Each structure stands twice: as structure tokens, then as C-alpha cells.
């Protein structure tokens, strides 16, 4: 399976995620406990990975599976980073509004590139660095509202704590992705065995969150496992399957591609969501949206296109060929004389 096919599929699924979540609401509210969706998505990913690992184990040779505790103990770390990141997100939203937070979230594009270089030692060309910055500029441009609106004044009026937490949130998001890529490429273990370890700890952390929510609420609605499917509809199950499938595709990209491909997929998905929302939710397109799309497409071309397509490279002539051409020219001159 080619990585660009998986990247396109990830873009489509990620763009539909927000749309399905919106459609799952009833009169603007969730009839189900939204905290159960990530838990069921982890269960789905764990079941799919277990099935494919079982199929691999029936073949010869057997897939490689490292069971040393020094390796296994590394797999809860992404869940811990995401747990801290979620708390930082809530803290950031106490200082800044939603629009400012969304715009600041684009910093994770640049921080992913920086951590990609620092922790994974992957070199990027100057054109690729420019492309990453352009992607951040393009996504930000598409989210900025008209300067005539009152919300435009709030972009730079938040307390400094809000901006510091926003930068921290972007760094944590990038760090979780970079660390996951490091785990997936650390050895030649089966992708599905690595997924099982990741999703087992992810499921445990989601169960802990559901139990903590019950404890904080005084078990007013009963324990979470008794109401886990309350209010679920076909659309809600589509949200679960979408979220689970997205996670499986991301793990595949972490194993066979890299974080930058994932960043481009999710960024393009955001733009695709805006375009689809024009037709589904009467979203009014803006000049900023069209400019953002153009900038992001330029960034996509700059990062992935071969260098000879971006620059007019001088034609290099080998010394032997150059000597032969000089001999041919001298012979022609003699015949004409």
C-alpha cells in the first residue's frame, strides 16, 4: 500500500470526523456521553489490530514481537503526553477564545518540523522548511475572520499566560506524534503488535477518565459501563468507526511514512471540512479561505515535488561529452574552410 493513498484516505476520514460529530447532535446537544466515543474507538482499534496480528501469526515466518518490559513500558508514554495535552488545552481556553485557540493550534505544524529534526535527526531542505511555514500560514489564513468583525480584535488581547499555554499545547501535540513515530520505527516489530500495546494503554487511560468523571459527578447517572451506549444512533457509531479508522491510518503512516505526511493530511482535511461545510451547513466562504487553500496547495507542491520541478537546474555536461562536441565543431570548421 502506497503512503500517499493512505494519506488521502486519512484526509477524507479526518475531514468527515467533524461533520459526523456535528450531525450526531440532536438540537445542538449530545444525547450520548461524548467521553465514551474515544474509549470505544480504542476498543475498535484494539480489536482490528488483534485480528490482523492473529492472521499474521498463522503465516510463516511468525511476526516479530518484542515482549521485554523495557520496550513495553515505553508504550504508555504517548497516552500520558496526550493526557497532559488535553489538560493544557482546557487551561488555554480559560485565557483565550475559541478562534484564537484554533489559530494558535497551527503552531504544531512548525513545532512538528522542529522536533522532527531534533529528536529523529531527519534533515529537511530549505524548500521543505519554507513549505512547512507556508502550510502554517495557509491554515491560519483560512481561519482568520474578516478584520471588520469584533472577534478580530481578540486575537492579540489575551493574557500572556494564554499564549504561553498555547505554545505548550502545540509542543505537546507535536511531541506525542514524534514520540509515537520513534516507537513505531524503533524496531522491526509487527505493526499490529505495536498497535495492540498502544491501544491497550489508550483504552486503560480512557477507562480511568470515565471512572474519574463518574467520581466527580458523585455517580449521579450511575457507573459509566451501565450507560455506555445510551443515546447512541447510527451516526454516533459512524463517529466511533471514523475515529478508530483514523487512528489505524495514523499508526500506519507513523510506521511507513512520517509525521510530516500526517501533518499535511490533517491540515488538508481541515480545509476540506470547510469546503464541505459550505454545502452542508450553509457556511459562508471567505476570501481568507480561498487564499489559505491556494497557499496550502503551494506548500504541498513545494514539500513533495522533486527539486528539478521547483528549480531550473543547469544542464550538466560530462567532460567526455564536452570534448566530443569540441572535436565535432573543429571538424565542421575544417570541412567548411
Residue, then its C-alpha position, 0 to 999 in steps of 0.5 A: x500500500x502506497x503512503x500517499x493513498x493512505x494519506x488521502x484516505x486519512x484526509x477524507x476520514x479526518x475531514x468527515x470526523x467533524x461533520x459526523x460529530x456535528x450531525x450526531x447532535x440532536x438540537x445542538x446537544x449530545x444525547x450520548x456521553x461524548x467521553x465514551x466515543x474515544x474509549x470505544x474507538x480504542x476498543x475498535x482499534x484494539x480489536x482490528x489490530x488483534x485480528x490482523x496480528x492473529x492472521x499474521x501469526x498463522x503465516x510463516x515466518x511468525x511476526x516479530x514481537x518484542x515482549x521485554x518490559x523495557x520496550x513495553x513500558x515505553x508504550x504508555x508514554x504517548x497516552x500520558x503526553x496526550x493526557x497532559x495535552x488535553x489538560x493544557x488545552x482546557x487551561x488555554x481556553x480559560x485565557x483565550x477564545x475559541x478562534x484564537x485557540x484554533x489559530x494558535x493550534x497551527x503552531x504544531x505544524x512548525x513545532x512538528x518540523x522542529x522536533x522532527x529534526x531534533x529528536x529523529x535527526x531527519x534533515x529537511x531542505x530549505x524548500x521543505x522548511x519554507x513549505x512547512x511555514x507556508x502550510x502554517x500560514x495557509x491554515x491560519x489564513x483560512x481561519x482568520x475572520x474578516x478584520x471588520x468583525x469584533x472577534x478580530x480584535x481578540x486575537x492579540x488581547x489575551x493574557x500572556x499566560x494564554x499564549x504561553x499555554x498555547x505554545x505548550x499545547x502545540x509542543x505537546x501535540x507535536x511531541x506525542x506524534x514524534x514520540x509515537x513515530x520513534x516507537x513505531x520505527x524503533x524496531x522491526x516489530x509487527x505493526x499490529x503488535x505495536x498497535x495492540x500495546x498502544x491501544x491497550x494503554x489508550x483504552x486503560x487511560x480512557x477507562x480511568x477518565x470515565x471512572x474519574x468523571x463518574x467520581x466527580x459527578x458523585x455517580x449521579x447517572x450511575x457507573x459509566x459501563x451501565x450507560x455506555x451506549x445510551x443515546x447512541x444512533x447510527x451516526x454516533x457509531x459512524x463517529x466511533x468507526x471514523x475515529x478508530x479508522x483514523x487512528x489505524x491510518x495514523x499508526x500506519x503512516x507513523x510506521x511507513x511514512x512520517x509525521x510530516x505526511x500526517x501533518x499535511x493530511x490533517x491540515x488538508x482535511x481541515x480545509x476540506x471540512x470547510x469546503x464541505x461545510x459550505x454545502x452542508x451547513x450553509x457556511x459562508x466562504x471567505x476570501x481568507x479561505x480561498x487564499x489559505x487553500x491556494x497557499x496550502x496547495x503551494x506548500x504541498x507542491x513545494x514539500x513533495x515535488x522533486x527539486x528539478x520541478x521547483x528549480x531550473x537546474x543547469x544542464x550538466x555536461x560530462x567532460x567526455x561529452x564536452x570534448x566530443x562536441x569540441x572535436x565535432x565543431x573543429x571538424x565542421x570548421x575544417x570541412x567548411x574552410 
